């Protein structure tokens, strides 16, 4: 099983999400990559399907983009 | 420590994210709430700060909205 990777770019939202993810998953289970600093990994992130940051690459290769999906207004209908 | 809660509304993206979250955190550590079906919990979710779904409420009360943040174009600058 591949490791979980958390891609971020150092913004306050990213850092806050990083702490939350580490608390949830455990620091030994997630690699933190700051693509704002380590720009050599931007291409890898894009190839994995990262379209925005922060994003979490799960062990099965899915990308969870963290921060905006369907609005509550849409859910309420 | 409060439990992690995953709020979603039954959409395909939500279900996919639900499986990923359960795999990462463990099903015993996260409560899954479908506010599309269990509409009585919409108010609780909004009070917790959920603005879109899928969203993850972490044990410390932070809300991670899953799906769109800063674009890669922004990161690249």
Backbone of each chain as nested JSON, in Angstrom:
{
  "chains": [
    {"id": "A", "residues": [
      {"number": 1, "name": "UNK", "atoms": {"N": [0.851, -1.207, 0.0], "CA": [0.0, 0.0, 0.0], "C": [0.882, 1.251, 0.0]}},
      {"number": 2, "name": "UNK", "atoms": {"N": [0.629, 2.167, -0.95], "CA": [1.406, 3.408, -0.961], "C": [1.014, 4.263, 0.232]}},
      {"number": 3, "name": "UNK", "atoms": {"N": [1.894, 5.185, 0.511], "CA": [1.67, 6.094, 1.618], "C": [0.698, 7.201, 1.201]}},
      {"number": 4, "name": "UNK", "atoms": {"N": [0.03, 7.76, 2.193], "CA": [-0.776, 8.946, 1.955], "C": [0.162, 10.144, 1.823]}},
      {"number": 5, "name": "UNK", "atoms": {"N": [-0.14, 11.029, 0.892], "CA": [0.661, 12.246, 0.72], "C": [-0.237, 13.465, 0.836]}},
      {"number": 6, "name": "UNK", "atoms": {"N": [0.185, 14.426, 1.656], "CA": [-0.561, 15.678, 1.782], "C": [0.23, 16.767, 1.057]}},
      {"number": 7, "name": "UNK", "atoms": {"N": [-0.333, 17.27, -0.035], "CA": [0.315, 18.336, -0.8], "C": [-0.247, 19.673, -0.35]}},
      {"number": 8, "name": "UNK", "atoms": {"N": [0.623, 20.624, -0.073], "CA": [0.116, 21.95, 0.257], "C": [1.097, 22.996, -0.239]}},
      {"number": 9, "name": "UNK", "atoms": {"N": [0.776, 24.271, 0.017], "CA": [1.635, 25.329, -0.5], "C": [1.935, 26.379, 0.559]}},
      {"number": 10, "name": "UNK", "atoms": {"N": [1.793, 25.986, 1.825], "CA": [2.243, 26.86, 2.9], "C": [1.278, 27.949, 3.334]}},
      {"number": 11, "name": "UNK", "atoms": {"N": [0.101, 28.014, 2.699], "CA": [-0.865, 29.04, 3.105], "C": [-1.454, 28.683, 4.476]}},
      {"number": 12, "name": "UNK", "atoms": {"N": [-2.025, 29.667, 5.17], "CA": [-2.59, 29.394, 6.499], "C": [-3.624, 28.279, 6.492]}},
      {"number": 13, "name": "UNK", "atoms": {"N": [-4.491, 28.255, 5.488], "CA": [-5.478, 27.177, 5.415], "C": [-4.783, 25.828, 5.284]}},
      {"number": 14, "name": "UNK", "atoms": {"N": [-3.702, 25.805, 4.476], "CA": [-2.944, 24.567, 4.271], "C": [-2.346, 24.071, 5.585]}},
      {"number": 15, "name": "UNK", "atoms": {"N": [-1.74, 24.983, 6.33], "CA": [-1.062, 24.596, 7.563], "C": [-2.069, 24.08, 8.58]}},
      {"number": 16, "name": "UNK", "atoms": {"N": [-3.197, 24.76, 8.673], "CA": [-4.248, 24.323, 9.577], "C": [-4.739, 22.934, 9.179]}},
      {"number": 17, "name": "UNK", "atoms": {"N": [-4.961, 22.724, 7.889], "CA": [-5.416, 21.417, 7.403], "C": [-4.344, 20.356, 7.644]}},
      {"number": 18, "name": "UNK", "atoms": {"N": [-3.072, 20.75, 7.49], "CA": [-1.97, 19.808, 7.722], "C": [-2.026, 19.259, 9.142]}},
      {"number": 19, "name": "UNK", "atoms": {"N": [-2.204, 20.157, 10.115], "CA": [-2.264, 19.709, 11.504], "C": [-3.452, 18.767, 11.724]}},
      {"number": 20, "name": "UNK", "atoms": {"N": [-4.58, 19.111, 11.118], "CA": [-5.761, 18.272, 11.29], "C": [-5.542, 16.885, 10.698]}},
      {"number": 21, "name": "UNK", "atoms": {"N": [-4.944, 16.853, 9.512], "CA": [-4.722, 15.57, 8.833], "C": [-3.744, 14.71, 9.629]}},
      {"number": 22, "name": "UNK", "atoms": {"N": [-2.686, 15.337, 10.143], "CA": [-1.709, 14.591, 10.939], "C": [-2.374, 14.024, 12.191]}},
      {"number": 23, "name": "UNK", "atoms": {"N": [-3.211, 14.819, 12.825], "CA": [-3.918, 14.334, 14.013], "C": [-4.827, 13.158, 13.686]}},
      {"number": 24, "name": "UNK", "atoms": {"N": [-5.465, 13.215, 12.52], "CA": [-6.434, 12.176, 12.159], "C": [-5.755, 10.892, 11.717]}},
      {"number": 25, "name": "UNK", "atoms": {"N": [-4.736, 11.035, 10.891], "CA": [-4.145, 9.874, 10.223], "C": [-2.896, 9.378, 10.958]}},
      {"number": 26, "name": "UNK", "atoms": {"N": [-2.238, 10.294, 11.688], "CA": [-0.985, 9.937, 12.354], "C": [0.196, 10.361, 11.505]}},
      {"number": 27, "name": "UNK", "atoms": {"N": [1.16, 11.048, 12.108], "CA": [2.258, 11.62, 11.311], "C": [3.082, 10.546, 10.612]}},
      {"number": 28, "name": "UNK", "atoms": {"N": [3.102, 9.326, 11.172], "CA": [3.89, 8.266, 10.55], "C": [3.211, 7.715, 9.29]}},
      {"number": 29, "name": "UNK", "atoms": {"N": [1.94, 8.078, 9.094], "CA": [1.201, 7.533, 7.952], "C": [1.02, 8.504, 6.801]}},
      {"number": 30, "name": "UNK", "atoms": {"N": [1.587, 9.706, 6.939], "CA": [1.366, 10.679, 5.878], "C": [2.649, 11.458, 5.596]}},
      {"number": 31, "name": "UNK", "atoms": {"N": [2.947, 11.611, 4.311], "CA": [4.087, 12.423, 3.904], "C": [3.573, 13.822, 3.592]}},
      {"number": 32, "name": "UNK", "atoms": {"N": [4.22, 14.826, 4.159], "CA": [3.819, 16.21, 3.92], "C": [4.731, 16.818, 2.859]}},
      {"number": 33, "name": "UNK", "atoms": {"N": [4.143, 17.314, 1.784], "CA": [4.942, 17.915, 0.718], "C": [4.474, 19.351, 0.49]}},
      {"number": 34, "name": "UNK", "atoms": {"N": [5.364, 20.311, 0.722], "CA": [5.055, 21.713, 0.444], "C": [5.541, 22.03, -0.966]}},
      {"number": 35, "name": "UNK", "atoms": {"N": [4.61, 22.0, -1.918], "CA": [5.012, 22.211, -3.311], "C": [5.268, 23.689, -3.597]}},
      {"number": 36, "name": "UNK", "atoms": {"N": [4.946, 24.544, -2.629], "CA": [5.316, 25.945, -2.768], "C": [6.831, 26.091, -2.605]}},
      {"number": 37, "name": "UNK", "atoms": {"N": [7.407, 25.299, -1.691], "CA": [8.851, 25.31, -1.447], "C": [9.562, 24.297, -2.339]}},
      {"number": 38, "name": "UNK", "atoms": {"N": [9.031, 23.051, -2.353], "CA": [9.672, 21.973, -3.101], "C": [9.03, 21.876, -4.486]}},
      {"number": 39, "name": "UNK", "atoms": {"N": [9.371, 22.846, -5.324], "CA": [8.67, 22.968, -6.596], "C": [8.98, 21.835, -7.569]}},
      {"number": 40, "name": "UNK", "atoms": {"N": [10.019, 21.07, -7.282], "CA": [10.348, 19.933, -8.139], "C": [9.261, 18.862, -8.077]}},
      {"number": 41, "name": "UNK", "atoms": {"N": [8.39, 18.965, -7.06], "CA": [7.352, 17.935, -6.937], "C": [6.002, 18.371, -7.497]}},
      {"number": 42, "name": "UNK", "atoms": {"N": [5.954, 19.568, -8.076], "CA": [4.691, 20.04, -8.666], "C": [4.228, 19.106, -9.777]}},
      {"number": 43, "name": "UNK", "atoms": {"N": [5.2, 18.683, -10.616], "CA": [4.834, 17.829, -11.742], "C": [4.265, 16.488, -11.255]}},
      {"number": 44, "name": "UNK", "atoms": {"N": [4.915, 15.927, -10.248], "CA": [4.431, 14.674, -9.654], "C": [3.003, 14.848, -9.152]}},
      {"number": 45, "name": "UNK", "atoms": {"N": [2.748, 15.982, -8.478], "CA": [1.42, 16.238, -7.917], "C": [0.383, 16.33, -9.03]}},
      {"number": 46, "name": "UNK", "atoms": {"N": [0.73, 17.061, -10.088], "CA": [-0.213, 17.207, -11.19], "C": [-0.486, 15.873, -11.873]}},
      {"number": 47, "name": "UNK", "atoms": {"N": [0.565, 15.071, -12.018], "CA": [0.395, 13.769, -12.646], "C": [-0.536, 12.885, -11.799]}},
      {"number": 48, "name": "UNK", "atoms": {"N": [-0.465, 13.068, -10.488], "CA": [-1.319, 12.29, -9.585], "C": [-2.768, 12.759, -9.63]}},
      {"number": 49, "name": "UNK", "atoms": {"N": [-2.994, 13.954, -10.234], "CA": [-4.366, 14.444, -10.336], "C": [-4.682, 15.612, -9.422]}},
      {"number": 50, "name": "UNK", "atoms": {"N": [-3.662, 16.171, -8.776], "CA": [-3.89, 17.31, -7.885], "C": [-4.233, 18.535, -8.734]}},
      {"number": 51, "name": "UNK", "atoms": {"N": [-5.396, 19.124, -8.484], "CA": [-5.816, 20.315, -9.237], "C": [-5.777, 21.564, -8.374]}},
      {"number": 52, "name": "UNK", "atoms": {"N": [-5.704, 21.37, -7.07], "CA": [-5.655, 22.5, -6.15], "C": [-5.018, 22.008, -4.856]}},
      {"number": 53, "name": "UNK", "atoms": {"N": [-4.563, 22.935, -4.048], "CA": [-4.024, 22.561, -2.741], "C": [-4.758, 23.339, -1.656]}},
      {"number": 54, "name": "UNK", "atoms": {"N": [-4.837, 22.826, -0.434], "CA": [-4.315, 21.536, -0.015], "C": [-5.071, 20.352, -0.618]}},
      {"number": 55, "name": "UNK", "atoms": {"N": [-4.348, 19.247, -0.793], "CA": [-4.956, 18.026, -1.322], "C": [-4.292, 16.816, -0.678]}},
      {"number": 56, "name": "UNK", "atoms": {"N": [-5.081, 15.783, -0.552], "CA": [-4.597, 14.56, 0.074], "C": [-4.647, 13.447, -0.962]}},
      {"number": 57, "name": "UNK", "atoms": {"N": [-3.496, 12.82, -1.205], "CA": [-3.469, 11.65, -2.078], "C": [-3.603, 10.431, -1.179]}},
      {"number": 58, "name": "UNK", "atoms": {"N": [-4.667, 9.663, -1.377], "CA": [-4.883, 8.504, -0.526], "C": [-4.047, 7.334, -1.033]}},
      {"number": 59, "name": "UNK", "atoms": {"N": [-3.86, 6.301, -0.191], "CA": [-3.029, 5.168, -0.594], "C": [-3.487, 4.504, -1.893]}},
      {"number": 60, "name": "UNK", "atoms": {"N": [-4.793, 4.556, -2.185], "CA": [-5.265, 3.946, -3.435], "C": [-5.213, 4.907, -4.616]}},
      {"number": 61, "name": "UNK", "atoms": {"N": [-4.614, 6.074, -4.415], "CA": [-4.376, 6.967, -5.542], "C": [-5.429, 8.039, -5.761]}},
      {"number": 62, "name": "UNK", "atoms": {"N": [-6.494, 8.011, -4.966], "CA": [-7.501, 9.065, -5.105], "C": [-6.972, 10.381, -4.552]}},
      {"number": 63, "name": "UNK", "atoms": {"N": [-7.417, 11.474, -5.137], "CA": [-7.041, 12.795, -4.644], "C": [-8.253, 13.443, -3.99]}},
      {"number": 64, "name": "UNK", "atoms": {"N": [-8.112, 13.793, -2.721], "CA": [-9.167, 14.549, -2.039], "C": [-8.719, 16.003, -1.993]}},
      {"number": 65, "name": "UNK", "atoms": {"N": [-9.394, 16.84, -2.757], "CA": [-9.093, 18.257, -2.706], "C": [-9.818, 18.831, -1.509]}},
      {"number": 66, "name": "UNK", "atoms": {"N": [-9.086, 19.529, -0.675], "CA": [-9.697, 20.041, 0.554], "C": [-10.077, 21.497, 0.382]}},
      {"number": 67, "name": "UNK", "atoms": {"N": [-11.246, 21.811, 0.472], "CA": [-11.862, 23.115, 0.73], "C": [-13.118, 23.638, 0.091]}},
      {"number": 68, "name": "UNK", "atoms": {"N": [-13.486, 23.248, -1.076], "CA": [-14.832, 23.654, -1.499], "C": [-15.523, 22.686, -2.433]}},
      {"number": 69, "name": "UNK", "atoms": {"N": [-16.733, 22.267, -2.034], "CA": [-17.503, 21.336, -2.853], "C": [-18.865, 21.939, -3.162]}},
      {"number": 70, "name": "UNK", "atoms": {"N": [-19.916, 21.174, -2.915], "CA": [-21.276, 21.672, -3.132], "C": [-21.679, 22.559, -1.964]}},
      {"number": 71, "name": "UNK", "atoms": {"N": [-22.354, 23.648, -2.267], "CA": [-22.762, 24.555, -1.189], "C": [-23.933, 23.965, -0.402]}},
      {"number": 72, "name": "UNK", "atoms": {"N": [-24.067, 24.4, 0.837], "CA": [-25.172, 23.941, 1.655], "C": [-26.496, 24.35, 1.014]}},
      {"number": 73, "name": "UNK", "atoms": {"N": [-26.504, 25.5, 0.344], "CA": [-27.713, 25.956, -0.343], "C": [-28.149, 24.923, -1.39]}},
      {"number": 74, "name": "UNK", "atoms": {"N": [-27.159, 24.351, -2.094], "CA": [-27.475, 23.333, -3.093], "C": [-28.053, 22.082, -2.437]}},
      {"number": 75, "name": "UNK", "atoms": {"N": [-27.469, 21.71, -1.302], "CA": [-27.934, 20.509, -0.602], "C": [-29.367, 20.698, -0.13]}},
      {"number": 76, "name": "UNK", "atoms": {"N": [-29.658, 21.909, 0.367], "CA": [-31.003, 22.176, 0.875], "C": [-32.018, 22.229, -0.265]}},
      {"number": 77, "name": "UNK", "atoms": {"N": [-31.56, 22.641, -1.443], "CA": [-32.405, 22.641, -2.634], "C": [-33.376, 23.804, -2.704]}}
    ]},
    {"id": "B", "residues": [
      {"number": 1, "name": "UNK", "atoms": {"N": [-12.036, 13.743, 23.799], "CA": [-11.914, 14.162, 22.406], "C": [-13.172, 13.77, 21.649]}},
      {"number": 2, "name": "UNK", "atoms": {"N": [-13.788, 14.732, 20.966], "CA": [-14.975, 14.394, 20.19], "C": [-14.587, 13.544, 18.995]}},
      {"number": 3, "name": "UNK", "atoms": {"N": [-15.585, 12.885, 18.47], "CA": [-15.378, 12.024, 17.329], "C": [-15.28, 12.862, 16.053]}},
      {"number": 4, "name": "UNK", "atoms": {"N": [-14.612, 12.314, 15.062], "CA": [-14.608, 12.915, 13.734], "C": [-15.958, 12.628, 13.076]}},
      {"number": 5, "name": "UNK", "atoms": {"N": [-16.503, 13.622, 12.386], "CA": [-17.768, 13.425, 11.68], "C": [-17.58, 13.759, 10.205]}},
      {"number": 6, "name": "UNK", "atoms": {"N": [-18.023, 12.866, 9.341], "CA": [-17.964, 13.119, 7.899], "C": [-19.379, 13.408, 7.425]}},
      {"number": 7, "name": "UNK", "atoms": {"N": [-19.61, 14.665, 6.998], "CA": [-20.924, 15.049, 6.483], "C": [-20.92, 14.943, 4.97]}},
      {"number": 8, "name": "UNK", "atoms": {"N": [-21.932, 14.32, 4.422], "CA": [-22.02, 14.291, 2.965], "C": [-23.482, 14.287, 2.553]}},
      {"number": 9, "name": "UNK", "atoms": {"N": [-23.713, 14.25, 1.247], "CA": [-25.096, 14.323, 0.773], "C": [-25.398, 13.258, -0.277]}},
      {"number": 10, "name": "UNK", "atoms": {"N": [-24.584, 12.207, -0.275], "CA": [-24.916, 11.064, -1.133], "C": [-24.479, 11.148, -2.586]}},
      {"number": 11, "name": "UNK", "atoms": {"N": [-23.839, 12.242, -2.964], "CA": [-23.394, 12.36, -4.35], "C": [-22.213, 11.411, -4.592]}},
      {"number": 12, "name": "UNK", "atoms": {"N": [-21.936, 11.074, -5.866], "CA": [-20.832, 10.145, -6.158], "C": [-19.5, 10.601, -5.564]}},
      {"number": 13, "name": "UNK", "atoms": {"N": [-19.186, 11.899, -5.669], "CA": [-17.943, 12.405, -5.095], "C": [-17.928, 12.161, -3.584]}},
      {"number": 14, "name": "UNK", "atoms": {"N": [-19.095, 12.391, -2.948], "CA": [-19.201, 12.184, -1.494], "C": [-18.922, 10.737, -1.116]}},
      {"number": 15, "name": "UNK", "atoms": {"N": [-19.516, 9.807, -1.854], "CA": [-19.382, 8.382, -1.532], "C": [-17.937, 7.944, -1.715]}},
      {"number": 16, "name": "UNK", "atoms": {"N": [-17.32, 8.409, -2.783], "CA": [-15.92, 8.086, -3.023], "C": [-15.052, 8.637, -1.896]}},
      {"number": 17, "name": "UNK", "atoms": {"N": [-15.286, 9.879, -1.511], "CA": [-14.522, 10.481, -0.422], "C": [-14.78, 9.756, 0.89]}},
      {"number": 18, "name": "UNK", "atoms": {"N": [-16.028, 9.31, 1.084], "CA": [-16.378, 8.577, 2.309], "C": [-15.519, 7.325, 2.451]}},
      {"number": 19, "name": "UNK", "atoms": {"N": [-15.399, 6.565, 1.356], "CA": [-14.586, 5.347, 1.405], "C": [-13.131, 5.678, 1.719]}},
      {"number": 20, "name": "UNK", "atoms": {"N": [-12.621, 6.745, 1.108], "CA": [-11.232, 7.133, 1.338], "C": [-11.007, 7.528, 2.798]}},
      {"number": 21, "name": "UNK", "atoms": {"N": [-11.938, 8.306, 3.334], "CA": [-11.806, 8.773, 4.714], "C": [-11.861, 7.592, 5.686]}},
      {"number": 22, "name": "UNK", "atoms": {"N": [-12.785, 6.667, 5.428], "CA": [-12.899, 5.487, 6.294], "C": [-11.61, 4.668, 6.24]}},
      {"number": 23, "name": "UNK", "atoms": {"N": [-11.049, 4.522, 5.04], "CA": [-9.789, 3.786, 4.92], "C": [-8.659, 4.47, 5.673]}},
      {"number": 24, "name": "UNK", "atoms": {"N": [-8.636, 5.805, 5.636], "CA": [-7.543, 6.544, 6.26], "C": [-7.669, 6.59, 7.775]}},
      {"number": 25, "name": "UNK", "atoms": {"N": [-8.878, 6.862, 8.239], "CA": [-9.078, 7.143, 9.664], "C": [-9.542, 5.904, 10.438]}},
      {"number": 26, "name": "UNK", "atoms": {"N": [-10.189, 4.985, 9.73], "CA": [-10.748, 3.807, 10.387], "C": [-12.221, 4.027, 10.679]}},
      {"number": 27, "name": "UNK", "atoms": {"N": [-13.072, 3.061, 10.319], "CA": [-14.518, 3.271, 10.428], "C": [-14.961, 3.488, 11.87]}},
      {"number": 28, "name": "UNK", "atoms": {"N": [-14.183, 2.955, 12.829], "CA": [-14.576, 3.121, 14.234], "C": [-14.272, 4.525, 14.748]}},
      {"number": 29, "name": "UNK", "atoms": {"N": [-13.515, 5.302, 13.972], "CA": [-13.119, 6.641, 14.414], "C": [-13.881, 7.765, 13.737]}},
      {"number": 30, "name": "UNK", "atoms": {"N": [-14.829, 7.433, 12.88], "CA": [-15.527, 8.492, 12.163], "C": [-17.017, 8.159, 12.056]}},
      {"number": 31, "name": "UNK", "atoms": {"N": [-17.847, 9.167, 12.336], "CA": [-19.291, 9.014, 12.171], "C": [-19.664, 9.566, 10.794]}},
      {"number": 32, "name": "UNK", "atoms": {"N": [-20.398, 8.776, 10.025], "CA": [-20.809, 9.21, 8.694], "C": [-22.238, 9.744, 8.764]}},
      {"number": 33, "name": "UNK", "atoms": {"N": [-22.448, 10.98, 8.341], "CA": [-23.783, 11.568, 8.373], "C": [-24.169, 12.012, 6.969]}},
      {"number": 34, "name": "UNK", "atoms": {"N": [-25.241, 11.421, 6.424], "CA": [-25.748, 11.841, 5.121], "C": [-26.843, 12.871, 5.361]}},
      {"number": 35, "name": "UNK", "atoms": {"N": [-26.475, 14.16, 5.236], "CA": [-27.461, 15.194, 5.519], "C": [-28.459, 15.368, 4.383]}},
      {"number": 36, "name": "UNK", "atoms": {"N": [-28.212, 14.654, 3.266], "CA": [-29.202, 14.639, 2.203], "C": [-30.396, 13.792, 2.639]}},
      {"number": 37, "name": "UNK", "atoms": {"N": [-30.112, 12.717, 3.38], "CA": [-31.172, 11.836, 3.888], "C": [-31.617, 12.268, 5.286]}},
      {"number": 38, "name": "UNK", "atoms": {"N": [-30.643, 12.513, 6.166], "CA": [-30.935, 12.853, 7.562], "C": [-30.931, 14.371, 7.717]}},
      {"number": 39, "name": "UNK", "atoms": {"N": [-31.97, 14.985, 7.182], "CA": [-32.01, 16.436, 7.087], "C": [-32.131, 17.123, 8.448]}},
      {"number": 40, "name": "UNK", "atoms": {"N": [-32.48, 16.357, 9.455], "CA": [-32.557, 16.936, 10.795], "C": [-31.182, 17.362, 11.29]}},
      {"number": 41, "name": "UNK", "atoms": {"N": [-30.128, 16.893, 10.627], "CA": [-28.782, 17.231, 11.092], "C": [-28.137, 18.357, 10.29]}},
      {"number": 42, "name": "UNK", "atoms": {"N": [-28.888, 18.924, 9.339], "CA": [-28.35, 20.038, 8.549], "C": [-28.003, 21.221, 9.459]}},
      {"number": 43, "name": "UNK", "atoms": {"N": [-28.886, 21.51, 10.414], "CA": [-28.666, 22.659, 11.29], "C": [-27.405, 22.466, 12.141]}},
      {"number": 44, "name": "UNK", "atoms": {"N": [-27.24, 21.248, 12.654], "CA": [-26.034, 20.922, 13.444], "C": [-24.772, 21.132, 12.595]}},
      {"number": 45, "name": "UNK", "atoms": {"N": [-24.846, 20.674, 11.346], "CA": [-23.678, 20.803, 10.461], "C": [-23.357, 22.276, 10.216]}},
      {"number": 46, "name": "UNK", "atoms": {"N": [-24.388, 23.056, 9.951], "CA": [-24.168, 24.484, 9.684], "C": [-23.603, 25.181, 10.913]}},
      {"number": 47, "name": "UNK", "atoms": {"N": [-24.12, 24.814, 12.084], "CA": [-23.638, 25.416, 13.321], "C": [-22.158, 25.076, 13.531]}},
      {"number": 48, "name": "UNK", "atoms": {"N": [-21.758, 23.888, 13.085], "CA": [-20.36, 23.469, 13.233], "C": [-19.449, 24.18, 12.238]}},
      {"number": 49, "name": "UNK", "atoms": {"N": [-20.066, 24.849, 11.222], "CA": [-19.254, 25.591, 10.256], "C": [-19.177, 24.946, 8.887]}},
      {"number": 50, "name": "UNK", "atoms": {"N": [-19.976, 23.913, 8.663], "CA": [-19.975, 23.261, 7.353], "C": [-20.621, 24.185, 6.323]}},
      {"number": 51, "name": "UNK", "atoms": {"N": [-19.88, 24.518, 5.282], "CA": [-20.402, 25.404, 4.238], "C": [-20.653, 24.655, 2.948]}},
      {"number": 52, "name": "UNK", "atoms": {"N": [-20.1, 23.467, 2.842], "CA": [-20.282, 22.653, 1.649], "C": [-20.043, 21.21, 2.045]}},
      {"number": 53, "name": "UNK", "atoms": {"N": [-20.499, 20.291, 1.209], "CA": [-20.239, 18.875, 1.456], "C": [-19.581, 18.271, 0.224]}},
      {"number": 54, "name": "UNK", "atoms": {"N": [-18.772, 17.23, 0.361], "CA": [-18.429, 16.575, 1.611], "C": [-17.534, 17.433, 2.503]}},
      {"number": 55, "name": "UNK", "atoms": {"N": [-17.666, 17.233, 3.815], "CA": [-16.829, 17.949, 4.764], "C": [-16.523, 17.052, 5.954]}},
      {"number": 56, "name": "UNK", "atoms": {"N": [-15.374, 17.277, 6.531], "CA": [-14.943, 16.474, 7.662], "C": [-14.805, 17.389, 8.873]}},
      {"number": 57, "name": "UNK", "atoms": {"N": [-15.529, 17.067, 9.95], "CA": [-15.365, 17.803, 11.198], "C": [-14.331, 17.048, 12.015]}},
      {"number": 58, "name": "UNK", "atoms": {"N": [-13.21, 17.683, 12.306], "CA": [-12.157, 17.004, 13.051], "C": [-12.483, 17.047, 14.54]}},
      {"number": 59, "name": "UNK", "atoms": {"N": [-11.814, 16.198, 15.347], "CA": [-12.105, 16.146, 16.788], "C": [-11.953, 17.509, 17.477]}},
      {"number": 60, "name": "UNK", "atoms": {"N": [-11.07, 18.367, 16.969], "CA": [-10.906, 19.682, 17.595], "C": [-11.869, 20.725, 17.031]}},
      {"number": 61, "name": "UNK", "atoms": {"N": [-12.806, 20.292, 16.21], "CA": [-13.861, 21.193, 15.757], "C": [-13.601, 21.898, 14.44]}},
      {"number": 62, "name": "UNK", "atoms": {"N": [-12.427, 21.689, 13.846], "CA": [-12.172, 22.291, 12.537], "C": [-12.983, 21.58, 11.461]}},
      {"number": 63, "name": "UNK", "atoms": {"N": [-13.369, 22.35, 10.45], "CA": [-14.095, 21.759, 9.323], "C": [-13.178, 21.742, 8.107]}},
      {"number": 64, "name": "UNK", "atoms": {"N": [-12.937, 20.57, 7.572], "CA": [-12.186, 20.461, 6.321], "C": [-13.192, 20.24, 5.203]}},
      {"number": 65, "name": "UNK", "atoms": {"N": [-13.358, 21.247, 4.365], "CA": [-14.242, 21.093, 3.214], "C": [-13.456, 20.379, 2.134]}},
      {"number": 66, "name": "UNK", "atoms": {"N": [-14.019, 19.314, 1.633], "CA": [-13.289, 18.521, 0.649], "C": [-13.716, 18.884, -0.753]}},
      {"number": 67, "name": "UNK", "atoms": {"N": [-12.927, 19.352, -1.51], "CA": [-12.901, 19.468, -2.961], "C": [-12.39, 20.649, -3.761]}},
      {"number": 68, "name": "UNK", "atoms": {"N": [-12.365, 21.82, -3.307], "CA": [-11.658, 22.819, -4.099], "C": [-11.029, 23.947, -3.308]}},
      {"number": 69, "name": "UNK", "atoms": {"N": [-9.736, 24.132, -3.51], "CA": [-9.017, 25.191, -2.815], "C": [-8.346, 26.109, -3.817]}},
      {"number": 70, "name": "UNK", "atoms": {"N": [-7.071, 26.357, -3.62], "CA": [-6.309, 27.192, -4.554], "C": [-5.956, 26.354, -5.777]}},
      {"number": 71, "name": "UNK", "atoms": {"N": [-6.043, 26.938, -6.94], "CA": [-5.722, 26.194, -8.156], "C": [-4.213, 26.024, -8.294]}},
      {"number": 72, "name": "UNK", "atoms": {"N": [-3.808, 25.009, -9.024], "CA": [-2.385, 24.772, -9.255], "C": [-1.782, 25.968, -9.996]}},
      {"number": 73, "name": "UNK", "atoms": {"N": [-2.588, 26.589, -10.853], "CA": [-2.111, 27.763, -11.586], "C": [-1.706, 28.858, -10.602]}},
      {"number": 74, "name": "UNK", "atoms": {"N": [-2.499, 29.026, -9.54], "CA": [-2.172, 30.026, -8.525], "C": [-0.863, 29.684, -7.816]}},
      {"number": 75, "name": "UNK", "atoms": {"N": [-0.698, 28.401, -7.519], "CA": [0.506, 27.977, -6.808], "C": [1.75, 28.23, -7.655]}},
      {"number": 76, "name": "UNK", "atoms": {"N": [1.608, 27.933, -8.947], "CA": [2.745, 28.118, -9.859], "C": [3.051, 29.607, -10.051]}},
      {"number": 77, "name": "UNK", "atoms": {"N": [2.022, 30.408, -9.983], "CA": [2.166, 31.861, -10.053], "C": [2.463, 32.366, -11.441]}}
    ]}
  ]
}
